[in-house]
Amino acid sequence: MLFKDPISEHILGDWSSSLTVGSILFRIAISILLAAIVGWERSSKRHSAGLRTFIVVTLSATASIIVDLALMQSHYANLPILSGATLIGAAMLSGNSILFSSRSQIKGLTTSAGLFSCALLGITAGSGLYTATLILFLTMLCSLSLFPVLERTLHNRSNHFEIHLELKNKSNLQDFVTTIRRLGLRIDDIESNPAYLNSGLSVYSVAVTITSAELKKYKTHKEIIDALATLEYVYHIEEMN
């Protein structure tokens, strides 16, 4: 049975389902608009790939599937080869947006996934699957904008977290370990950060578990870290995401 897109059939009309100049312009416009919204959300949070990158990736995917459809309708091609190659290119580009910071943190994973998802968004829009495009867009936007709030809430309730620790002197590490054990915290792992080797500071990535029942009940990660930041030998401390 031939699938008919509900939005195309019941709202837009027959013109939107066939490959005409009007439908091509409409699909490109939809792709640009939705990609711009996702790109704005990412750039507003100062992520590596911004509005223009998301638009170009989505537009490329839309154009590739439109060309593939045109070639398949004219019997010059049997498979959507160009759009397949575009998805591979989008995957490579999104992989390059993943960065490793000097604080042993991996950054850009969400942006990387967002770029690839926008490529898929371009494919669905260019194919005239407007309902699938709308569902994918709304799901993606909710994942990027609303879920982080829930993620932070669940993360802050966790008994396990990692901290980036900068001590004024290497000899202060034992004092720090003794202090956090007294507070009801257990150190699961400590790694020296070589990126700060010549900075004059002793820098570590520390995995911590809350063992104190009182801390579990009343203290958030931020409150614990703020308390540790008051130690005179701590130059800087923050939670690693």
ChimeraX commands (.cxc) that place a marker at each C-alpha (Angstrom):
marker #1 position 0.00,0.00,0.00 radius 0.5
marker #1 position 1.37,3.41,-1.01 radius 0.5
marker #1 position 2.05,5.66,1.99 radius 0.5
marker #1 position 0.39,9.05,1.90 radius 0.5
marker #1 position 1.66,11.75,4.21 radius 0.5
marker #1 position -1.24,13.06,6.37 radius 0.5
marker #1 position -0.12,16.69,6.26 radius 0.5
marker #1 position 0.36,16.57,2.50 radius 0.5
marker #1 position -2.94,14.80,1.88 radius 0.5
marker #1 position -5.26,16.63,4.28 radius 0.5
marker #1 position -3.68,20.06,4.76 radius 0.5
marker #1 position -1.34,21.10,1.95 radius 0.5
marker #1 position -2.84,19.32,-1.03 radius 0.5
marker #1 position -1.63,17.22,-3.95 radius 0.5
marker #1 position 0.92,19.81,-5.14 radius 0.5
marker #1 position 3.09,19.18,-2.08 radius 0.5
marker #1 position 3.45,15.44,-2.66 radius 0.5
marker #1 position 4.71,15.64,-6.25 radius 0.5
marker #1 position 8.10,16.92,-7.29 radius 0.5
marker #1 position 7.39,20.35,-8.75 radius 0.5
marker #1 position 9.09,23.73,-8.53 radius 0.5
marker #1 position 6.60,24.83,-5.89 radius 0.5
marker #1 position 7.02,21.73,-3.73 radius 0.5
marker #1 position 10.82,21.87,-4.06 radius 0.5
marker #1 position 10.89,25.49,-2.88 radius 0.5
marker #1 position 8.51,24.63,-0.05 radius 0.5
marker #1 position 10.64,21.69,1.13 radius 0.5
marker #1 position 13.80,23.78,1.06 radius 0.5
marker #1 position 12.07,26.59,2.98 radius 0.5
marker #1 position 10.82,24.14,5.62 radius 0.5
marker #1 position 14.31,22.68,5.98 radius 0.5
marker #1 position 15.93,26.08,6.42 radius 0.5
marker #1 position 13.33,27.23,8.95 radius 0.5
marker #1 position 13.50,24.13,11.16 radius 0.5
marker #1 position 17.32,23.94,10.95 radius 0.5
marker #1 position 17.55,27.62,11.88 radius 0.5
marker #1 position 15.51,27.01,15.02 radius 0.5
marker #1 position 17.70,24.07,16.08 radius 0.5
marker #1 position 20.87,25.98,15.17 radius 0.5
marker #1 position 19.73,29.00,17.16 radius 0.5
marker #1 position 19.11,26.79,20.19 radius 0.5
marker #1 position 22.66,25.41,19.96 radius 0.5
marker #1 position 24.37,28.76,19.25 radius 0.5
marker #1 position 22.45,30.45,22.09 radius 0.5
marker #1 position 24.22,28.05,24.44 radius 0.5
marker #1 position 27.62,28.78,22.84 radius 0.5
marker #1 position 28.12,25.37,21.32 radius 0.5
marker #1 position 30.68,24.69,18.61 radius 0.5
marker #1 position 28.26,24.31,15.68 radius 0.5
marker #1 position 25.92,27.25,15.31 radius 0.5
marker #1 position 22.99,28.39,13.23 radius 0.5
marker #1 position 24.73,28.52,9.84 radius 0.5
marker #1 position 26.27,25.05,10.23 radius 0.5
marker #1 position 22.92,23.46,11.01 radius 0.5
marker #1 position 21.25,25.23,8.09 radius 0.5
marker #1 position 23.94,24.19,5.59 radius 0.5
marker #1 position 23.93,20.54,6.74 radius 0.5
marker #1 position 20.13,20.33,6.58 radius 0.5
marker #1 position 19.95,22.14,3.25 radius 0.5
marker #1 position 22.56,19.80,1.75 radius 0.5
marker #1 position 20.59,16.76,2.86 radius 0.5
marker #1 position 17.36,18.23,1.48 radius 0.5
marker #1 position 18.94,19.05,-1.86 radius 0.5
marker #1 position 20.53,15.61,-2.15 radius 0.5
marker #1 position 17.28,13.70,-1.65 radius 0.5
marker #1 position 15.44,16.01,-4.07 radius 0.5
marker #1 position 18.07,15.32,-6.74 radius 0.5
marker #1 position 17.89,11.59,-5.96 radius 0.5
marker #1 position 14.10,11.60,-6.32 radius 0.5
marker #1 position 14.34,13.47,-9.61 radius 0.5
marker #1 position 16.93,11.01,-10.97 radius 0.5
marker #1 position 14.88,8.02,-9.83 radius 0.5
marker #1 position 11.71,9.37,-11.43 radius 0.5
marker #1 position 13.52,9.89,-14.72 radius 0.5
marker #1 position 15.02,6.36,-14.47 radius 0.5
marker #1 position 18.60,7.60,-14.36 radius 0.5
marker #1 position 19.07,6.02,-10.93 radius 0.5
marker #1 position 17.58,3.14,-8.95 radius 0.5
marker #1 position 18.80,4.05,-5.47 radius 0.5
marker #1 position 19.13,7.35,-3.53 radius 0.5
marker #1 position 22.92,7.29,-3.75 radius 0.5
marker #1 position 23.53,11.03,-3.35 radius 0.5
marker #1 position 21.50,11.34,-0.15 radius 0.5
marker #1 position 23.23,8.27,1.27 radius 0.5
marker #1 position 26.61,9.88,0.62 radius 0.5
marker #1 position 25.36,13.10,2.22 radius 0.5
marker #1 position 24.41,11.25,5.40 radius 0.5
marker #1 position 27.90,9.73,5.55 radius 0.5
marker #1 position 29.38,13.20,5.13 radius 0.5
marker #1 position 27.11,14.57,7.86 radius 0.5
marker #1 position 28.23,11.77,10.18 radius 0.5
marker #1 position 31.88,12.65,9.54 radius 0.5
marker #1 position 31.22,16.35,10.08 radius 0.5
marker #1 position 29.31,15.74,13.30 radius 0.5
marker #1 position 32.13,13.52,14.55 radius 0.5
marker #1 position 34.59,16.37,14.04 radius 0.5
marker #1 position 32.52,18.61,16.33 radius 0.5
marker #1 position 33.38,16.43,19.34 radius 0.5
marker #1 position 36.16,18.04,21.36 radius 0.5
marker #1 position 38.32,16.93,24.27 radius 0.5
marker #1 position 38.97,19.77,26.71 radius 0.5
marker #1 position 42.02,20.28,28.88 radius 0.5
marker #1 position 39.87,19.27,31.84 radius 0.5
marker #1 position 39.46,15.70,30.56 radius 0.5
marker #1 position 35.91,16.43,29.45 radius 0.5
marker #1 position 34.28,15.40,26.19 radius 0.5
marker #1 position 32.36,18.30,24.67 radius 0.5
marker #1 position 30.11,18.54,21.65 radius 0.5
marker #1 position 28.40,15.14,21.79 radius 0.5
marker #1 position 24.91,16.66,21.81 radius 0.5
marker #1 position 25.80,19.09,19.03 radius 0.5
marker #1 position 27.29,16.23,17.02 radius 0.5
marker #1 position 24.10,14.18,17.37 radius 0.5
marker #1 position 22.05,17.29,16.55 radius 0.5
marker #1 position 23.93,17.85,13.29 radius 0.5
marker #1 position 23.34,14.28,12.15 radius 0.5
marker #1 position 19.68,14.48,13.20 radius 0.5
marker #1 position 19.30,17.67,11.16 radius 0.5
marker #1 position 20.68,15.82,8.15 radius 0.5
marker #1 position 17.93,13.24,8.64 radius 0.5
marker #1 position 15.48,16.12,9.06 radius 0.5
marker #1 position 16.58,17.42,5.67 radius 0.5
marker #1 position 16.09,13.98,4.12 radius 0.5
marker #1 position 12.53,13.64,5.43 radius 0.5
marker #1 position 11.61,17.20,4.43 radius 0.5
marker #1 position 13.12,16.79,0.97 radius 0.5
marker #1 position 11.23,13.52,0.54 radius 0.5
marker #1 position 7.91,15.24,1.22 radius 0.5
marker #1 position 7.39,13.36,4.50 radius 0.5
marker #1 position 6.10,16.44,6.28 radius 0.5
marker #1 position 4.52,14.58,9.21 radius 0.5
marker #1 position 7.73,12.67,9.94 radius 0.5
marker #1 position 9.68,15.93,9.60 radius 0.5
marker #1 position 7.46,17.71,12.12 radius 0.5
marker #1 position 7.61,14.82,14.61 radius 0.5
marker #1 position 11.39,14.56,14.28 radius 0.5
marker #1 position 11.81,18.32,14.69 radius 0.5
marker #1 position 9.60,18.58,17.79 radius 0.5
marker #1 position 11.26,15.55,19.38 radius 0.5
marker #1 position 14.72,16.95,18.66 radius 0.5
marker #1 position 13.85,20.41,20.00 radius 0.5
marker #1 position 12.39,18.95,23.20 radius 0.5
marker #1 position 15.47,16.79,23.65 radius 0.5
marker #1 position 17.77,19.79,23.27 radius 0.5
marker #1 position 15.76,22.37,25.22 radius 0.5
marker #1 position 13.63,20.60,27.84 radius 0.5
marker #1 position 15.41,17.37,28.71 radius 0.5
marker #1 position 18.59,19.11,30.03 radius 0.5
marker #1 position 16.54,20.44,32.95 radius 0.5
marker #1 position 15.42,16.92,33.84 radius 0.5
marker #1 position 18.93,15.62,33.23 radius 0.5
marker #1 position 20.44,18.15,35.65 radius 0.5
marker #1 position 17.83,17.32,38.29 radius 0.5
marker #1 position 18.52,13.58,38.07 radius 0.5
marker #1 position 22.27,14.18,37.95 radius 0.5
marker #1 position 22.17,16.35,41.08 radius 0.5
marker #1 position 20.34,13.58,42.94 radius 0.5
marker #1 position 23.05,11.08,42.07 radius 0.5
marker #1 position 25.51,9.98,44.74 radius 0.5
marker #1 position 28.31,9.90,42.19 radius 0.5
marker #1 position 29.96,12.86,40.48 radius 0.5
marker #1 position 33.32,14.02,39.15 radius 0.5
marker #1 position 35.19,17.19,39.95 radius 0.5
marker #1 position 37.95,19.18,38.31 radius 0.5
marker #1 position 40.36,20.09,41.13 radius 0.5
marker #1 position 43.19,22.61,41.07 radius 0.5
marker #1 position 45.42,22.66,44.16 radius 0.5
marker #1 position 48.01,25.32,44.91 radius 0.5
marker #1 position 50.59,22.69,45.75 radius 0.5
marker #1 position 51.02,18.96,45.19 radius 0.5
marker #1 position 51.51,18.44,48.92 radius 0.5
marker #1 position 47.95,19.65,49.53 radius 0.5
marker #1 position 46.43,16.56,47.92 radius 0.5
marker #1 position 46.66,14.50,51.12 radius 0.5
marker #1 position 44.97,17.28,53.09 radius 0.5
marker #1 position 42.19,17.43,50.53 radius 0.5
marker #1 position 41.66,13.65,50.63 radius 0.5
marker #1 position 41.51,13.69,54.44 radius 0.5
marker #1 position 39.02,16.58,54.45 radius 0.5
marker #1 position 36.52,15.08,52.03 radius 0.5
marker #1 position 36.61,11.73,53.83 radius 0.5
marker #1 position 35.66,13.53,57.03 radius 0.5
marker #1 position 32.76,15.15,55.20 radius 0.5
marker #1 position 31.34,11.75,54.24 radius 0.5
marker #1 position 32.68,11.45,50.72 radius 0.5
marker #1 position 34.57,8.55,49.18 radius 0.5
marker #1 position 37.16,8.98,46.46 radius 0.5
marker #1 position 36.70,6.39,43.73 radius 0.5
marker #1 position 39.47,7.59,41.44 radius 0.5
marker #1 position 42.05,10.37,41.12 radius 0.5
marker #1 position 43.84,11.19,37.87 radius 0.5
marker #1 position 46.51,13.84,37.44 radius 0.5
marker #1 position 45.82,16.14,34.48 radius 0.5
marker #1 position 48.97,16.50,32.34 radius 0.5
marker #1 position 47.56,19.51,30.46 radius 0.5
marker #1 position 48.50,21.71,33.44 radius 0.5
marker #1 position 51.97,20.23,33.92 radius 0.5
marker #1 position 53.86,23.55,33.63 radius 0.5
marker #1 position 51.20,25.79,35.16 radius 0.5
marker #1 position 52.54,25.67,38.71 radius 0.5
marker #1 position 49.29,24.07,39.88 radius 0.5
marker #1 position 48.52,20.47,40.78 radius 0.5
marker #1 position 45.41,19.59,38.75 radius 0.5
marker #1 position 43.34,16.43,39.12 radius 0.5
marker #1 position 40.14,14.78,37.95 radius 0.5
marker #1 position 38.48,13.22,40.97 radius 0.5
marker #1 position 35.58,10.74,40.99 radius 0.5
marker #1 position 33.61,11.02,44.23 radius 0.5
marker #1 position 30.78,9.07,45.88 radius 0.5
marker #1 position 28.58,10.50,48.64 radius 0.5
marker #1 position 28.53,8.00,51.51 radius 0.5
marker #1 position 27.15,10.15,54.31 radius 0.5
marker #1 position 23.41,9.73,54.84 radius 0.5
marker #1 position 23.11,13.38,55.83 radius 0.5
marker #1 position 24.82,14.61,52.68 radius 0.5
marker #1 position 22.64,12.36,50.54 radius 0.5
marker #1 position 19.53,13.85,52.08 radius 0.5
marker #1 position 20.31,17.54,52.38 radius 0.5
marker #1 position 23.22,18.53,50.13 radius 0.5
marker #1 position 23.41,19.03,46.38 radius 0.5
marker #1 position 26.58,18.61,44.36 radius 0.5
marker #1 position 26.90,22.39,44.06 radius 0.5
marker #1 position 26.65,22.92,47.82 radius 0.5
marker #1 position 29.33,20.29,48.44 radius 0.5
marker #1 position 31.65,21.80,45.84 radius 0.5
marker #1 position 31.05,25.32,47.16 radius 0.5
marker #1 position 32.07,24.11,50.62 radius 0.5
marker #1 position 35.24,22.48,49.27 radius 0.5
marker #1 position 36.08,25.69,47.37 radius 0.5
marker #1 position 36.50,27.49,50.71 radius 0.5
marker #1 position 39.56,25.37,51.59 radius 0.5
marker #1 position 42.58,27.67,51.53 radius 0.5
marker #1 position 44.74,25.33,49.44 radius 0.5
marker #1 position 42.09,24.87,46.72 radius 0.5
marker #1 position 42.78,27.21,43.79 radius 0.5
marker #1 position 39.73,26.14,41.76 radius 0.5
marker #1 position 37.14,23.37,41.86 radius 0.5
marker #1 position 34.10,22.60,39.71 radius 0.5
marker #1 position 31.90,19.68,38.75 radius 0.5
marker #1 position 32.66,17.93,35.47 radius 0.5
marker #1 position 29.68,17.33,33.20 radius 0.5
marker link #1:1,2 radius 0.2
marker link #1:2,3 radius 0.2
marker link #1:3,4 radius 0.2
marker link #1:4,5 radius 0.2
marker link #1:5,6 radius 0.2
marker link #1:6,7 radius 0.2
marker link #1:7,8 radius 0.2
marker link #1:8,9 radius 0.2
marker link #1:9,10 radius 0.2
marker link #1:10,11 radius 0.2
marker link #1:11,12 radius 0.2
marker link #1:12,13 radius 0.2
marker link #1:13,14 radius 0.2
marker link #1:14,15 radius 0.2
marker link #1:15,16 radius 0.2
marker link #1:16,17 radius 0.2
marker link #1:17,18 radius 0.2
marker link #1:18,19 radius 0.2
marker link #1:19,20 radius 0.2
marker link #1:20,21 radius 0.2
marker link #1:21,22 radius 0.2
marker link #1:22,23 radius 0.2
marker link #1:23,24 radius 0.2
marker link #1:24,25 radius 0.2
marker link #1:25,26 radius 0.2
marker link #1:26,27 radius 0.2
marker link #1:27,28 radius 0.2
marker link #1:28,29 radius 0.2
marker link #1:29,30 radius 0.2
marker link #1:30,31 radius 0.2
marker link #1:31,32 radius 0.2
marker link #1:32,33 radius 0.2
marker link #1:33,34 radius 0.2
marker link #1:34,35 radius 0.2
marker link #1:35,36 radius 0.2
marker link #1:36,37 radius 0.2
marker link #1:37,38 radius 0.2
marker link #1:38,39 radius 0.2
marker link #1:39,40 radius 0.2
marker link #1:40,41 radius 0.2
marker link #1:41,42 radius 0.2
marker link #1:42,43 radius 0.2
marker link #1:43,44 radius 0.2
marker link #1:44,45 radius 0.2
marker link #1:45,46 radius 0.2
marker link #1:46,47 radius 0.2
marker link #1:47,48 radius 0.2
marker link #1:48,49 radius 0.2
marker link #1:49,50 radius 0.2
marker link #1:50,51 radius 0.2
marker link #1:51,52 radius 0.2
marker link #1:52,53 radius 0.2
marker link #1:53,54 radius 0.2
marker link #1:54,55 radius 0.2
marker link #1:55,56 radius 0.2
marker link #1:56,57 radius 0.2
marker link #1:57,58 radius 0.2
marker link #1:58,59 radius 0.2
marker link #1:59,60 radius 0.2
marker link #1:60,61 radius 0.2
marker link #1:61,62 radius 0.2
marker link #1:62,63 radius 0.2
marker link #1:63,64 radius 0.2
marker link #1:64,65 radius 0.2
marker link #1:65,66 radius 0.2
marker link #1:66,67 radius 0.2
marker link #1:67,68 radius 0.2
marker link #1:68,69 radius 0.2
marker link #1:69,70 radius 0.2
marker link #1:70,71 radius 0.2
marker link #1:71,72 radius 0.2
marker link #1:72,73 radius 0.2
marker link #1:73,74 radius 0.2
marker link #1:74,75 radius 0.2
marker link #1:75,76 radius 0.2
marker link #1:76,77 radius 0.2
marker link #1:77,78 radius 0.2
marker link #1:78,79 radius 0.2
marker link #1:79,80 radius 0.2
marker link #1:80,81 radius 0.2
marker link #1:81,82 radius 0.2
marker link #1:82,83 radius 0.2
marker link #1:83,84 radius 0.2
marker link #1:84,85 radius 0.2
marker link #1:85,86 radius 0.2
marker link #1:86,87 radius 0.2
marker link #1:87,88 radius 0.2
marker link #1:88,89 radius 0.2
marker link #1:89,90 radius 0.2
marker link #1:90,91 radius 0.2
marker link #1:91,92 radius 0.2
marker link #1:92,93 radius 0.2
marker link #1:93,94 radius 0.2
marker link #1:94,95 radius 0.2
marker link #1:95,96 radius 0.2
marker link #1:96,97 radius 0.2
marker link #1:97,98 radius 0.2
marker link #1:98,99 radius 0.2
marker link #1:99,100 radius 0.2
marker link #1:100,101 radius 0.2
marker link #1:101,102 radius 0.2
marker link #1:102,103 radius 0.2
marker link #1:103,104 radius 0.2
marker link #1:104,105 radius 0.2
marker link #1:105,106 radius 0.2
marker link #1:106,107 radius 0.2
marker link #1:107,108 radius 0.2
marker link #1:108,109 radius 0.2
marker link #1:109,110 radius 0.2
marker link #1:110,111 radius 0.2
marker link #1:111,112 radius 0.2
marker link #1:112,113 radius 0.2
marker link #1:113,114 radius 0.2
marker link #1:114,115 radius 0.2
marker link #1:115,116 radius 0.2
marker link #1:116,117 radius 0.2
marker link #1:117,118 radius 0.2
marker link #1:118,119 radius 0.2
marker link #1:119,120 radius 0.2
marker link #1:120,121 radius 0.2
marker link #1:121,122 radius 0.2
marker link #1:122,123 radius 0.2
marker link #1:123,124 radius 0.2
marker link #1:124,125 radius 0.2
marker link #1:125,126 radius 0.2
marker link #1:126,127 radius 0.2
marker link #1:127,128 radius 0.2
marker link #1:128,129 radius 0.2
marker link #1:129,130 radius 0.2
marker link #1:130,131 radius 0.2
marker link #1:131,132 radius 0.2
marker link #1:132,133 radius 0.2
marker link #1:133,134 radius 0.2
marker link #1:134,135 radius 0.2
marker link #1:135,136 radius 0.2
marker link #1:136,137 radius 0.2
marker link #1:137,138 radius 0.2
marker link #1:138,139 radius 0.2
marker link #1:139,140 radius 0.2
marker link #1:140,141 radius 0.2
marker link #1:141,142 radius 0.2
marker link #1:142,143 radius 0.2
marker link #1:143,144 radius 0.2
marker link #1:144,145 radius 0.2
marker link #1:145,146 radius 0.2
marker link #1:146,147 radius 0.2
marker link #1:147,148 radius 0.2
marker link #1:148,149 radius 0.2
marker link #1:149,150 radius 0.2
marker link #1:150,151 radius 0.2
marker link #1:151,152 radius 0.2
marker link #1:152,153 radius 0.2
marker link #1:153,154 radius 0.2
marker link #1:154,155 radius 0.2
marker link #1:155,156 radius 0.2
marker link #1:156,157 radius 0.2
marker link #1:157,158 radius 0.2
marker link #1:158,159 radius 0.2
marker link #1:159,160 radius 0.2
marker link #1:160,161 radius 0.2
marker link #1:161,162 radius 0.2
marker link #1:162,163 radius 0.2
marker link #1:163,164 radius 0.2
marker link #1:164,165 radius 0.2
marker link #1:165,166 radius 0.2
marker link #1:166,167 radius 0.2
marker link #1:167,168 radius 0.2
marker link #1:168,169 radius 0.2
marker link #1:169,170 radius 0.2
marker link #1:170,171 radius 0.2
marker link #1:171,172 radius 0.2
marker link #1:172,173 radius 0.2
marker link #1:173,174 radius 0.2
marker link #1:174,175 radius 0.2
marker link #1:175,176 radius 0.2
marker link #1:176,177 radius 0.2
marker link #1:177,178 radius 0.2
marker link #1:178,179 radius 0.2
marker link #1:179,180 radius 0.2
marker link #1:180,181 radius 0.2
marker link #1:181,182 radius 0.2
marker link #1:182,183 radius 0.2
marker link #1:183,184 radius 0.2
marker link #1:184,185 radius 0.2
marker link #1:185,186 radius 0.2
marker link #1:186,187 radius 0.2
marker link #1:187,188 radius 0.2
marker link #1:188,189 radius 0.2
marker link #1:189,190 radius 0.2
marker link #1:190,191 radius 0.2
marker link #1:191,192 radius 0.2
marker link #1:192,193 radius 0.2
marker link #1:193,194 radius 0.2
marker link #1:194,195 radius 0.2
marker link #1:195,196 radius 0.2
marker link #1:196,197 radius 0.2
marker link #1:197,198 radius 0.2
marker link #1:198,199 radius 0.2
marker link #1:199,200 radius 0.2
marker link #1:200,201 radius 0.2
marker link #1:201,202 radius 0.2
marker link #1:202,203 radius 0.2
marker link #1:203,204 radius 0.2
marker link #1:204,205 radius 0.2
marker link #1:205,206 radius 0.2
marker link #1:206,207 radius 0.2
marker link #1:207,208 radius 0.2
marker link #1:208,209 radius 0.2
marker link #1:209,210 radius 0.2
marker link #1:210,211 radius 0.2
marker link #1:211,212 radius 0.2
marker link #1:212,213 radius 0.2
marker link #1:213,214 radius 0.2
marker link #1:214,215 radius 0.2
marker link #1:215,216 radius 0.2
marker link #1:216,217 radius 0.2
marker link #1:217,218 radius 0.2
marker link #1:218,219 radius 0.2
marker link #1:219,220 radius 0.2
marker link #1:220,221 radius 0.2
marker link #1:221,222 radius 0.2
marker link #1:222,223 radius 0.2
marker link #1:223,224 radius 0.2
marker link #1:224,225 radius 0.2
marker link #1:225,226 radius 0.2
marker link #1:226,227 radius 0.2
marker link #1:227,228 radius 0.2
marker link #1:228,229 radius 0.2
marker link #1:229,230 radius 0.2
marker link #1:230,231 radius 0.2
marker link #1:231,232 radius 0.2
marker link #1:232,233 radius 0.2
marker link #1:233,234 radius 0.2
marker link #1:234,235 radius 0.2
marker link #1:235,236 radius 0.2
marker link #1:236,237 radius 0.2
marker link #1:237,238 radius 0.2
marker link #1:238,239 radius 0.2
marker link #1:239,240 radius 0.2
marker link #1:240,241 radius 0.2
view
